Amino acid sequence: MILLLQNRPNMSSKDLAEHFEVSRRTIFRDLRALTDSGVPLTYGDAGGYEILDSYQLPPLMLTARQAATLLVGVSFMRLQSDASLRTDADEVGLKIRSVLSPDVKRFIDGMLSQTVLDPYWMRAVQKTDDEAEGMWYRIGEAISKHKRLLLEYHVASRDELTRRQVDPLGLVYYTDHWNLVAFDHLRSDTRNFRLDRIQKLVVLNETFEAPQDFDLEQYLLEDRGETNRIKFEIAFTPEAITRARRTVPAPIDEEVAHDGWHHLTFRFVNLDYMTSWVLRYGRDARVIAPVELRSAVRDNLDAWRQELAE
């Protein structure tokens, strides 16, 4: 309850009862217990309970499951191409391990030693230059402070370097890369920008007013948020369809059964990743569209055959 009120102040007794799925009587009893134990609990002007900002909880005690969850997340961040993310992940991992008991630490080490995160991850972790490292953090900071950005952005379809002044609205992670969602003053529209295609980033002193009605999740669900996405149609055997539904890297637009195959239609931004993803299914998958994906899969298979022949 302390953690909840520190993060979501001004919750009423009704709000708290609904959150914890208990009666209001139980909430009043627990609130009284908190007050008796010295927690500076107040009733705010907005009509709900809150805890004074100066109050700090004792150091967190993690269960084995909570610690394992955090360390798996840290391991995931070590897969990123951004070296600053990998460095920060290592430091966070050390801090988490420092508060664990020896027994919990041994248990988690044994479990994680037998845990592999996505062996098909389509990357060889590459070094990034100083400009690219930590770019996600600089952009996130600009979003929170409503700072305008100046980008030198590579447009892959035209192989052209462009200069864009944008108002950053949100960051999105698409399976294998980061995207910036921003209002593009050059196009007078909200657009997606891949962070790995930003050649130079300057945070301007100029501020902007974010649209009050802008909702990042809603934007991503709308068609106008699909401008950089490719439409895919892939057919799977009955043996593979369950796994495909579970691992497809985007919401499924349509699923149709035809001639013993299950056809999935969806949109995604990265053709290279889709090539790797489809190859995992071998003969259990057929690429219907786009043509570029069929060609990429065929080229990879031809390269593998050539390597085997050699």
C-alpha positions in Angstrom: 0.0 0.0 0.0 2.9 2.4 0.8 4.5 1.7 -2.7 1.1 2.2 -4.4 0.3 5.5 -2.6 3.8 6.9 -3.3 3.4 6.2 -7.0 -0.3 7.0 -7.2 -1.2 9.6 -4.5 -4.8 10.8 -3.8 -6.4 7.4 -4.0 -9.7 7.1 -2.1 -10.6 4.2 0.2 -12.8 3.0 -2.6 -9.9 3.1 -5.1 -7.7 1.2 -2.7 -10.4 -1.4 -1.9 -10.9 -2.1 -5.6 -7.1 -2.3 -6.3 -6.4 -4.8 -3.5 -9.8 -6.6 -4.0 -10.7 -6.2 -0.3 -13.5 -4.4 1.7 -13.2 -0.7 2.6 -13.3 -1.9 6.3 -10.0 -3.8 5.6 -8.5 -0.7 4.0 -9.4 1.5 6.9 -7.9 -1.1 9.3 -4.6 -1.2 7.2 -4.5 2.6 6.9 -4.7 2.9 10.7 -2.0 0.3 11.1 0.3 2.3 8.8 -0.4 5.5 10.8 0.3 3.6 14.1 3.6 2.4 12.7 4.8 5.9 12.0 4.1 6.3 8.3 3.2 10.0 7.6 -0.2 9.3 6.0 -2.4 12.3 5.1 -5.7 13.0 3.3 -4.9 15.3 0.4 -6.8 18.3 -0.9 -7.8 16.3 -4.0 -9.8 13.9 -1.8 -7.6 10.9 -1.4 -4.8 9.4 0.7 -1.2 10.3 0.2 2.2 9.9 1.9 4.5 12.8 2.6 7.3 13.0 0.0 10.0 12.9 2.6 9.1 9.4 3.8 11.4 6.6 2.5 10.9 2.9 2.8 13.7 0.7 4.2 15.9 -1.0 1.5 13.9 -3.3 -0.7 13.8 -7.0 0.1 13.3 -9.1 -3.1 11.9 -12.5 -3.3 13.7 -15.1 -5.4 11.1 -14.8 -8.1 11.3 -11.0 -8.1 15.1 -11.0 -8.3 15.1 -13.6 -11.1 12.6 -11.5 -13.0 14.8 -8.4 -12.7 17.9 -10.3 -13.7 16.3 -11.8 -16.7 15.3 -8.3 -17.7 19.0 -7.3 -17.2 20.1 -10.2 -19.4 17.7 -9.0 -22.1 19.2 -5.5 -22.0 22.7 -7.0 -22.5 21.5 -8.1 -26.0 21.1 -4.5 -27.1 23.4 -3.0 -29.7 23.7 0.2 -27.7 26.9 -0.2 -25.6 25.6 2.2 -22.9 22.6 0.0 -22.3 24.8 -3.1 -21.9 27.0 -1.2 -19.4 24.1 0.1 -17.4 22.6 -3.4 -17.4 25.8 -4.9 -16.0 25.8 -2.2 -13.2 22.1 -2.8 -12.4 22.7 -6.5 -12.2 25.5 -6.1 -9.7 23.4 -3.9 -7.5 20.5 -6.4 -7.5 22.8 -9.3 -6.7 24.4 -7.3 -3.8 21.1 -7.3 -1.8 20.4 -11.0 -2.3 21.1 -13.6 0.4 23.7 -16.3 -0.5 21.1 -19.0 -0.8 18.9 -16.9 -3.2 21.9 -15.9 -5.2 23.0 -19.5 -5.7 19.5 -20.5 -6.6 19.2 -17.8 -9.2 22.7 -18.3 -10.7 21.8 -22.0 -11.2 18.5 -21.2 -12.9 19.9 -18.4 -15.1 22.8 -20.6 -16.2 20.3 -22.8 -17.9 18.2 -20.0 -19.4 18.8 -18.7 -22.9 17.2 -15.6 -24.2 16.1 -15.9 -27.9 18.9 -18.0 -29.5 17.6 -16.8 -32.9 18.0 -13.1 -32.0 19.1 -11.6 -35.3 22.1 -9.7 -34.3 25.8 -9.9 -33.6 26.1 -7.3 -30.9 27.9 -4.5 -32.7 29.8 -1.6 -31.4 28.1 1.8 -31.7 29.7 5.2 -32.0 29.7 7.8 -29.3 26.9 9.7 -30.9 24.6 6.6 -31.0 25.3 5.4 -27.5 22.6 6.4 -25.0 20.5 8.0 -27.7 17.3 6.4 -26.4 18.0 8.1 -23.0 18.7 11.5 -24.5 15.5 11.3 -26.5 13.5 10.1 -23.5 14.8 13.0 -21.5 13.8 15.4 -24.3 10.3 13.9 -24.3 9.9 14.5 -20.6 11.2 18.1 -20.8 9.3 18.9 -24.1 12.5 19.8 -25.8 12.6 20.0 -29.6 15.1 17.8 -31.5 17.2 18.4 -34.7 17.9 15.1 -36.5 20.1 14.1 -39.4 18.1 11.1 -40.6 19.0 8.5 -43.2 16.0 7.6 -45.4 16.8 4.1 -46.5 14.2 3.9 -49.3 15.9 6.9 -51.1 19.4 6.4 -49.6 19.3 10.0 -48.6 20.4 12.0 -45.6 17.8 14.6 -44.5 17.6 17.2 -41.7 14.5 17.1 -39.6 13.3 19.3 -36.8 10.9 17.2 -34.7 8.8 17.4 -31.5 9.5 14.0 -29.7 6.3 12.4 -28.4 7.2 8.8 -27.5 9.7 5.9 -27.7 8.7 2.4 -28.9 10.7 -0.8 -29.0 9.9 -3.1 -31.9 11.6 -6.5 -31.1 15.0 -5.6 -32.5 15.2 -1.8 -32.7 14.0 1.5 -31.1 11.6 3.9 -32.8 11.0 7.6 -32.1 7.4 8.8 -32.6 7.6 12.6 -33.3 5.8 15.4 -35.0 7.9 16.1 -38.1 7.9 19.8 -39.0 9.2 19.0 -42.5 6.2 16.8 -43.3 3.7 18.6 -40.9 2.7 15.2 -39.6 3.5 12.6 -36.9 6.1 10.1 -38.2 8.2 7.2 -37.0 12.0 7.4 -36.9 14.3 4.5 -36.4 17.0 5.3 -33.9 19.6 3.3 -35.8 19.0 5.6 -38.8 19.6 8.8 -36.9 23.1 9.9 -37.9 23.2 13.0 -35.6 21.0 14.2 -32.8 20.9 17.6 -31.2 18.6 18.5 -28.3 17.5 22.1 -28.9 16.8 24.7 -26.1 13.5 25.3 -27.9 10.4 23.8 -26.1 7.1 22.7 -27.6 3.6 21.9 -26.4 2.7 18.2 -26.8 -0.9 17.7 -28.2 -3.2 17.1 -25.2 -5.1 14.5 -27.1 -2.1 12.5 -28.2 -2.1 8.9 -26.9 1.0 6.9 -27.9 -0.7 3.4 -27.7 -3.7 4.6 -29.7 -1.4 6.2 -32.3 0.4 2.9 -32.8 -2.9 1.1 -33.4 -4.2 3.6 -36.0 -3.4 3.3 -39.7 -1.4 6.5 -39.7 1.0 4.8 -37.3 1.6 2.1 -39.9 3.4 4.3 -42.4 6.7 2.4 -42.1 5.2 -1.0 -41.7 5.1 -3.8 -44.3 2.1 -6.0 -44.8 3.0 -9.7 -44.4 1.0 -12.8 -45.2 2.5 -16.1 -44.1 0.9 -19.5 -44.1 1.7 -22.1 -41.4 0.9 -25.8 -41.0 -1.5 -26.9 -38.2 1.5 -28.1 -36.2 3.2 -24.7 -36.3 0.3 -22.3 -36.1 0.1 -22.2 -32.3 3.7 -21.3 -31.9 3.4 -18.7 -34.8 0.5 -17.0 -33.1 2.5 -16.8 -29.8 5.7 -15.4 -31.4 4.5 -13.2 -34.2 6.1 -9.8 -33.6 2.9 -7.7 -34.3 -0.8 -7.8 -33.8 -2.5 -10.3 -36.2 -4.9 -8.5 -38.6 -6.5 -11.6 -40.0 -6.2 -15.4 -39.8 -7.8 -17.6 -42.5 -7.6 -21.4 -42.9 -7.2 -22.5 -46.5 -6.2 -25.9 -48.0 -4.9 -27.2 -44.7 -2.7 -24.1 -44.0 -3.4 -21.2 -41.6 -2.7 -17.8 -43.2 -1.7 -15.0 -40.8 -1.8 -11.4 -42.0 0.0 -8.6 -40.0 2.1 -5.6 -40.4 5.7 -5.1 -39.2 8.6 -2.7 -39.8 11.6 -4.9 -40.3 12.1 -7.2 -43.3 15.4 -8.5 -42.0 13.9 -9.7 -38.7 11.0 -11.3 -40.5 13.4 -13.2 -42.7 15.1 -14.7 -39.6 11.7 -15.4 -38.0 10.2 -17.3 -40.9 13.4 -19.4 -41.3 12.8 -20.8 -37.8 9.8 -22.6 -39.1 11.4 -24.4 -42.0 8.9 -26.4 -44.1 6.1 -25.4 -41.7 5.9 -21.9 -43.1 5.2 -20.5 -46.6 5.6 -16.8 -47.5 2.7 -15.5 -49.4 3.6 -11.8 -49.3 5.5 -9.6 -49.8 7.7 -10.7 -52.7 10.7 -9.1 -51.0 10.4 -11.5 -48.1 10.2 -14.6 -50.4 13.3 -13.4 -52.1 15.2 -12.8 -48.8 14.2 -16.3 -47.5 15.3 -17.9 -50.7 18.6 -16.0 -50.7 19.4 -17.2 -47.2 18.5 -20.8 -48.0 20.8 -20.6 -51.1 23.6 -19.2 -49.0 23.2 -22.0 -46.4 23.2 -24.7 -49.2 26.4 -23.2 -50.6 28.1 -23.2 -47.2 27.1 -26.8 -46.7 28.4 -27.8 -50.2 31.8 -26.2 -49.4 
